[in-house]
Amino acid sequence: MPSGGVGYAVTYDGKRMLDASPLGFVANTGNFVDSLSITGTEERRYTDDYTLDRSKTANVHYEANELRVNLANNEGNSVDVLFRVSDNDVAFRYEVPRMNGGETGSIVIEREATGFDFPSHTTVFMTPQSRPMVDWKRTKPSYEEKYQFDTPMTEASQFGNGYTFPALFRIGDDGWVLVSETGLDRNYCGTRLGDMTGDGLYTIEMPMAGENNGNGTSAPAFALPGHTPWRTITVADNLAPIVETTAPWDNVAPRFKSDNKYKYGKGTWSWILWQDGSINLEDQKRFVDLAAEMGYDYTLVDNWWDTNIGREGIEELVEYARGKGVELFLWYSSSGYWNDIVQGPTSRMDSPIARKEEMRWMQRLGVKGIKVDFFGGDKQETIRLYEDILSDADDHGLMVIFHGCTIPRGWERMYPNYVGSEAVLASENNIFGQHHCDREAQRSALHPFCRNAIGCMEYGGSFLNRHMRKGNEGGNIRRTTDGHSLATAVTFQNPIQNFALAPENLRPVSEGGAPEIALDFMRRVPTTWDETRFIDGYPGRYVVLARRNGDKWYIAGTNGTGEAMKLDLDLSRFVGTGATVTVTNDSPDGKELSQKSVKVKNPAKFAVTIAAQGGFVVESEKN
């Protein structure tokens, strides 16, 4: 740590998870890194009971020991570091009063010294931060890079720009650490971990200057008194607290109240398989018909609808869909001046005047939500745009999905109409390259431990096509089994799930359609959960989770490896001896899907075999 600096360390069950790690920041009002003195501390017990209606758990009781540490610098100004420590989670943030005798009422944070110093034997599961303004239409960064899997810490990331949150660390045989941030709103920027220095230190980095096409500052500013977002550290000697953590929501609060009642559920989405050519009125009606046949609530109309369908066509489609009991989501570009996107509608969401005009039109039609795509980075001005879109959308009864975007940071609790973010190398990549199909199972076995552990993940998966193209012919080939596709409908969590189903799935199996048992499962699987429990797994290899909706448990697992896997699972928390459960699983070679009722003899040792790149689902009977 810097001379005269202060820091913290994290020990769990007598084992060091984080070595002495630095705290502090440098601002336009002074240096709060060097030559600091502790001028006071205050301890208390913090508790909160809250509900979530669109995440991994519905009812949370949070208890933490709170420590407030007052630090003073050489200029006589002070800052508090507020820590909250619960059984498996540490959260901390900086709280800054007015300075210089109350005369200074604003601050610019120029850099943070905040760090996380891991023992040298740590291995990592992380994704690098992209260079800005690169790749397709200069739309990056978008949190869509490839993960490292259990690799040793290295001094340089793939692109030299550090790593995005969340980041998962394995501390050898001692345990696990998940690091992220939460509570982010318009008063700060999104941050990331810089490249490692020394033998394990990662420090907070501000957005890159080139993000948003160079527009806006990388240094966040806020009024005083004010505070930074929370940084969260989840620690455990096993993976259950990592998967089950509620750290993203424990210390945040709703930003505004809503008079709207939003309905979560499943949707169809033509673009993921039929691509841009499907954005026409006839094909969209076919996907509305598919939604109606599946009992789904929504159809998402993707890019180009403004030119290929037109507003009058959308009005016709809304009426057609409503006659089938289906509602619409519409796609929008976030803007246009920070990338080269031509897919429309553009330049409607970044302008307050145009945005409100657009939302009034959608409200009049009865459109239920929007998907906003291609954001330009993590600068404070972009975070303000996220919040402005959410606030205006709620005024017009619209739910919001973000795509090509940053991770959510507590937004499920903060914003009543927020229903998911992509921020992951998601299902669309299966269309773009065979190598993505080849790695799909491995990535699927990582997300519940990392990306999806910290917030909703709008992945858009559960393909039942074998070929990644319209008609289930040609294109890239899906390597995962049908059982895997069903299982990810449970192991991946998002309250609005736009699944990658297509009309050809309704054909007979002999004509390239999907098995009826697969379609039946996709009809009944929920998208919101009252409880989530980790059962077994290892990031990137396999995962088995149990999620409860009402009084019914869905127990699902996927195998990320190329070899079949035999497991004896302890399901005693979810089903009792003699209970009857429905098991949907692949054949050992993964080529066929079967379903059967099983009477549980020993719930503490429930045997299951997962095919290579396969998956299974066990459903309990409702009590």
SVG drawing of the C-alpha trace seen along z (x, -y; Angstrom):
<svg xmlns="http://www.w3.org/2000/svg" viewBox="-59 -28 65 75">
<polyline fill="none" stroke="black" stroke-width="0.4" points="0.0,0.0 1.1,-3.6 3.1,-5.3 0.7,-6.4 -2.2,-4.6 -4.9,-2.5 -6.2,0.9 -8.2,3.9 -7.9,7.7 -10.4,10.5 -10.1,13.8 -12.7,16.6 -12.6,19.4 -9.0,18.5 -7.8,18.5 -6.7,15.5 -8.8,14.7 -7.6,11.2 -4.2,9.9 -3.8,6.4 -5.5,4.3 -5.5,0.6 -8.3,-1.9 -8.8,-5.5 -9.0,-7.8 -7.6,-10.9 -10.1,-13.7 -10.0,-17.3 -10.5,-18.2 -7.5,-16.4 -5.5,-13.2 -7.3,-10.5 -4.7,-7.8 -1.4,-8.9 -0.8,-10.1 -4.2,-9.3 -5.1,-9.0 -8.0,-7.2 -9.8,-9.7 -12.7,-7.6 -14.7,-4.4 -18.3,-3.5 -19.9,0.0 -23.5,1.1 -25.7,3.9 -27.5,3.4 -30.6,5.4 -33.0,5.3 -35.9,7.4 -36.9,7.0 -38.6,8.7 -37.5,9.2 -40.0,10.3 -37.6,10.9 -34.4,12.5 -33.0,15.7 -34.9,15.3 -38.1,13.6 -37.7,12.8 -34.4,11.8 -33.4,11.2 -30.1,9.4 -28.0,9.0 -24.5,7.4 -22.0,5.9 -21.4,2.4 -18.1,0.5 -17.7,-3.1 -14.1,-4.3 -13.4,-8.1 -10.2,-9.0 -8.6,-12.4 -5.9,-13.7 -3.2,-16.3 -5.6,-19.1 -8.0,-18.4 -10.7,-16.9 -12.2,-13.6 -14.0,-10.7 -15.8,-7.7 -15.3,-4.1 -18.5,-2.2 -18.1,1.6 -20.9,4.1 -19.9,7.7 -22.4,10.6 -21.8,14.4 -20.3,14.6 -20.4,11.1 -18.4,7.9 -19.7,4.6 -18.0,1.3 -18.2,-2.2 -16.8,-5.7 -19.1,-8.3 -17.9,-11.9 -19.2,-14.9 -19.0,-18.5 -15.4,-19.7 -13.3,-22.7 -15.6,-23.7 -18.7,-23.1 -17.7,-25.4 -17.0,-22.7 -20.2,-20.9 -19.0,-18.8 -16.3,-16.4 -14.6,-14.7 -13.0,-11.3 -9.9,-11.3 -8.7,-7.8 -9.3,-5.1 -6.7,-3.2 -9.3,-0.7 -7.8,2.8 -8.2,6.5 -4.9,8.3 -5.2,12.1 -2.8,14.7 -0.3,15.8 -1.8,19.3 -5.1,17.9 -6.6,18.9 -9.2,16.8 -12.5,17.0 -12.7,13.6 -13.4,11.9 -11.1,9.1 -12.3,5.6 -12.3,4.9 -10.6,2.0 -13.1,-0.8 -14.6,-1.5 -13.6,1.7 -15.1,4.7 -18.6,4.7 -19.8,1.2 -17.4,0.0 -19.8,1.0 -17.4,2.3 -17.0,2.5 -20.1,4.6 -19.1,7.2 -19.0,9.9 -15.4,11.2 -14.3,14.8 -13.8,16.0 -10.6,17.4 -11.3,20.7 -9.3,21.4 -6.1,19.8 -3.3,18.5 -3.2,14.8 -1.2,12.9 0.0,9.3 -1.6,8.5 -5.1,9.1 -5.8,10.0 -6.4,6.4 -4.4,4.7 -7.4,3.0 -8.1,5.2 -11.2,7.2 -14.9,6.5 -17.1,7.3 -18.0,9.9 -14.7,11.7 -14.5,15.1 -11.3,16.2 -10.4,19.6 -8.0,19.4 -6.5,22.8 -8.1,25.3 -9.0,22.5 -12.1,21.3 -13.7,18.9 -14.1,15.1 -16.6,13.3 -15.9,9.6 -18.4,7.1 -20.0,3.8 -23.6,2.6 -25.7,-0.4 -24.6,-2.2 -26.8,-5.1 -26.3,-8.4 -23.9,-9.6 -20.9,-7.5 -19.4,-5.6 -19.2,-1.8 -15.8,-0.6 -13.7,2.6 -10.5,4.3 -7.2,3.1 -4.5,5.5 -2.8,7.2 0.3,5.6 2.7,7.2 1.8,10.8 -2.0,10.5 -3.3,6.9 -6.1,5.7 -7.2,2.1 -10.3,0.2 -10.1,-1.4 -12.3,-4.1 -13.7,-3.9 -11.4,-4.2 -11.2,-7.7 -12.1,-6.3 -15.5,-4.8 -18.6,-6.5 -16.5,-7.7 -14.5,-9.8 -17.5,-11.7 -17.8,-12.4 -15.2,-12.3 -13.9,-9.1 -13.8,-10.7 -17.2,-10.6 -18.5,-13.6 -21.2,-13.9 -22.6,-16.4 -21.6,-16.4 -22.5,-14.8 -22.4,-11.8 -21.0,-8.3 -19.5,-5.9 -21.2,-2.6 -20.7,0.5 -17.9,2.9 -18.9,6.5 -16.8,9.4 -18.5,12.8 -16.2,15.4 -16.7,19.0 -15.0,22.4 -17.6,23.8 -19.5,22.6 -23.0,22.4 -22.7,18.8 -21.2,17.7 -24.2,18.9 -26.8,17.9 -25.4,14.5 -27.8,11.6 -25.0,9.1 -26.0,7.1 -29.3,6.1 -28.6,6.2 -27.4,2.6 -29.3,0.8 -32.8,-0.8 -35.5,-1.5 -34.8,-4.8 -38.4,-5.5 -41.8,-4.1 -44.0,-2.8 -47.8,-2.7 -47.4,0.0 -47.8,3.7 -45.4,5.5 -45.9,9.1 -42.8,11.3 -42.8,14.3 -41.6,15.9 -41.3,14.7 -40.5,15.6 -37.8,13.8 -37.4,14.3 -34.1,12.6 -32.0,15.1 -32.5,17.8 -34.2,16.2 -32.1,13.0 -32.7,9.6 -34.7,11.1 -37.5,12.1 -38.3,8.5 -41.4,8.3 -45.0,8.4 -45.7,11.9 -42.8,13.5 -43.5,11.5 -47.1,12.8 -45.7,16.3 -43.7,15.8 -46.8,14.3 -48.5,17.5 -45.7,19.5 -45.9,17.5 -49.6,18.2 -49.1,21.9 -46.5,22.1 -48.6,20.1 -46.0,17.3 -46.7,13.7 -44.5,11.8 -42.9,11.5 -39.8,9.4 -39.6,7.5 -36.0,6.8 -34.0,4.3 -35.2,2.7 -38.9,2.8 -39.1,-0.9 -38.2,-0.5 -39.2,3.1 -42.6,3.1 -43.3,-0.6 -45.3,-2.2 -48.6,-1.4 -47.5,2.2 -46.5,2.3 -50.0,1.0 -51.5,3.8 -49.1,6.4 -50.0,5.2 -53.7,5.8 -53.0,9.1 -50.9,10.2 -53.4,9.0 -56.1,11.1 -53.8,14.1 -53.2,13.1 -49.6,12.0 -48.0,8.6 -45.0,6.9 -41.5,5.7 -39.8,3.4 -36.1,3.1 -34.2,-0.3 -30.7,-1.4 -29.4,-3.3 -28.3,-6.1 -25.9,-6.5 -23.2,-9.0 -21.0,-6.5 -21.0,-3.8 -21.6,-3.2 -25.0,-1.4 -27.5,-1.8 -30.1,0.7 -33.1,-1.3 -34.7,-2.8 -31.7,-5.0 -31.4,-8.3 -34.7,-7.9 -33.5,-6.7 -30.7,-9.1 -32.8,-12.3 -35.2,-13.1 -37.6,-14.8 -37.5,-12.0 -37.6,-9.3 -40.7,-10.6 -42.4,-11.0 -41.6,-7.4 -42.7,-6.1 -46.0,-8.0 -46.7,-6.3 -45.9,-2.9 -48.1,-3.5 -51.0,-4.5 -50.5,-1.2 -50.1,0.9 -46.5,2.1 -45.3,3.6 -41.5,3.2 -38.4,2.2 -35.0,3.8 -32.3,1.1 -29.1,2.1 -25.5,1.0 -24.5,-1.2 -21.1,-2.9 -19.3,-2.1 -19.3,-2.7 -18.8,-6.5 -21.0,-8.4 -23.0,-9.9 -23.9,-6.4 -25.0,-5.3 -27.2,-8.4 -28.7,-7.3 -29.6,-3.9 -31.3,-5.6 -33.1,-8.1 -34.5,-5.4 -35.7,-3.4 -37.3,-6.4 -39.1,-7.6 -40.1,-4.0 -41.8,-3.5 -43.8,-6.7 -45.2,-5.1 -45.7,-1.6 -42.8,0.0 -40.4,2.7 -36.8,2.4 -34.2,5.0 -30.6,3.8 -28.5,5.5 -24.9,4.8 -24.5,3.2 -22.9,3.2 -23.8,5.6 -26.7,4.8 -25.5,3.4 -28.4,3.9 -30.9,2.7 -33.5,5.4 -34.2,3.7 -33.4,0.2 -35.6,-0.2 -39.2,1.3 -39.3,1.8 -35.8,3.2 -36.0,6.8 -32.6,7.8 -29.3,7.2 -27.2,9.2 -23.6,8.3 -22.3,11.8 -21.2,13.8 -24.7,14.8 -26.8,17.1 -26.4,14.9 -22.8,16.0 -23.9,19.5 -25.2,18.0 -21.9,16.1 -19.3,18.9 -19.1,22.6 -16.4,22.2 -19.1,20.6 -21.3,23.6 -18.4,25.8 -17.8,23.9 -21.4,23.4 -21.6,26.1 -18.5,25.0 -19.7,21.4 -23.1,22.5 -21.5,24.3 -19.8,21.0 -22.5,18.4 -24.4,19.5 -21.2,19.0 -20.2,15.7 -22.2,13.5 -25.7,14.7 -24.8,14.8 -24.7,11.0 -27.9,10.2 -30.4,11.0 -28.9,12.3 -30.8,11.8 -29.1,14.7 -31.9,15.7 -31.0,19.4 -32.7,22.8 -32.3,23.6 -34.2,26.6 -32.9,26.3 -29.9,28.5 -28.9,26.1 -28.4,22.4 -30.5,21.2 -34.1,20.7 -35.7,24.0 -33.3,26.0 -31.1,26.6 -27.5,25.5 -25.6,23.0 -23.6,23.8 -24.4,27.0 -25.4,27.0 -23.2,29.3 -25.3,29.3 -28.2,31.8 -31.8,31.0 -31.6,31.8 -28.9,29.1 -31.2,26.6 -34.0,27.4 -31.8,27.3 -30.4,23.8 -34.0,22.5 -33.6,23.1 -29.9,22.6 -30.0,19.2 -32.2,16.6 -34.0,13.6 -37.6,12.6 -38.4,12.0 -37.0,15.0 -37.0,14.6 -36.2,18.1 -34.5,19.2 -37.5,21.3 -38.7,21.1 -41.9,22.2 -40.0,25.2 -39.7,26.6 -43.5,27.4 -43.0,29.8 -43.0,33.6 -39.6,34.9 -39.3,36.8 -39.4,33.4 -36.8,31.7 -39.1,30.6 -38.5,30.7 -39.6,33.6 -43.0,32.9 -41.6,33.5 -39.2,30.6 -41.9,28.3 -44.1,29.2 -41.3,28.4 -40.7,25.1 -44.3,24.3 -44.4,24.8 -41.0,23.7 -41.2,20.4 -39.0,17.4 -39.1,16.1 -38.1,17.9 -38.8,17.7 -35.6,19.6 -32.4,20.8 -30.1,23.4 -26.7,24.7 -26.4,28.5 -23.2,29.4 -20.8,28.3 -17.5,26.6 -17.3,23.5 -16.9,24.4 -17.3,28.2 -20.8,28.7 -23.5,27.2 -26.6,28.5 -29.1,26.0 -32.5,26.1 -34.9,23.3 -38.4,23.0 -41.4,21.4 -44.3,21.5 -44.2,25.0 -42.6,26.7 -38.9,27.3 -37.0,27.4 -33.6,29.2 -31.5,28.8 -27.9,29.5 -25.6,29.1 -22.4,30.9 -19.8,28.6 -17.4,31.4 -17.0,33.8 -17.6,36.9 -20.7,38.3 -20.9,37.6 -22.4,39.7 -23.5,37.9 -25.1,38.9 -27.0,35.8 -28.3,34.8 -31.9,33.7 -33.2,34.2 -33.9,30.4 -36.3,30.5 -38.0,33.9 -38.7,36.6 -38.4,40.3 -41.2,41.9 -41.9,38.6 -42.6,38.9 -40.6,36.6 -40.5,36.1 -37.1,36.6 -36.3,35.3 -32.9,36.4 -30.8,37.3 -30.0,40.8 -26.3,41.7 -25.2,40.7 -27.1,37.4 -29.1,38.1 -32.5,38.6 -34.6,37.0 -36.8,39.0 -39.1,38.2 -40.3,40.5 -41.8,40.4 -39.5,41.7 -40.3,42.6 -37.5,41.3 -36.0,44.1 -33.1,42.2 -33.2,38.4 -29.8,38.0 -28.3,40.0 -30.2,39.4 -28.3,40.9 -28.3,39.1 -26.1,39.3 -25.5,36.2 -24.5,36.8 -21.5,35.1 -22.5,31.4 -25.9,32.5 -28.4,31.6 -31.3,32.8 -34.3,31.5 -36.0,33.0 -39.4,31.5 -41.0,32.1 -44.8,32.6 -46.7,29.6 -47.7,30.3"/>
</svg>
